[in-house]
Amino acid sequence: MNGAYVAAGALALVGAAIHGGVGEATVVRKLDADALPRTLWGGPRTTLLYIRAIVFVKPVSERPVAVCLRPFGLSFRNSDLSKS
C-alpha cells in the first residue's frame, strides 16, 4: 500500500468538496452581476454564468482524479515497486 497516493486521493476529494460548496456559498452568491464586466459573448450576467461554470466544473473534474488515486495507492500492496 502506498499511503501517499491514498492520502492524495482523500485530500483531493476533500478539496473538491470544499472548492465546490464553499466557493459557491462564499464567492459566487456574493457577486453582484451588475458590477461584473462585459465580455465578447454577453453582458455581466454572462460573466457571472462563466464564473459559476468554473466553480462547478473544477470540482467535477477533481473527483475522478481522487477516485483513481485510491486504487492506485492500494495496488502497490504486493508488487516490487512498493519496496523501492
C-alpha positions, 0 to 999 in steps of 0.5 A: 500500500502506498499511503501517499497516493491514498492520502492524495486521493482523500485530500483531493476529494476533500478539496473538491468538496470544499472548492465546490460548496464553499466557493459557491456559498462564499464567492459566487452568491456574493457577486453582484452581476451588475458590477461584473464586466462585459465580455465578447459573448454577453453582458455581466450576467454572462460573466457571472454564468462563466464564473459559476461554470468554473466553480462547478466544473473544477470540482467535477473534474477533481473527483475522478482524479481522487477516485483513481488515486485510491486504487492506485495507492492500494495496488502497490500492496504486493508488487516490487515497486512498493519496496523501492 
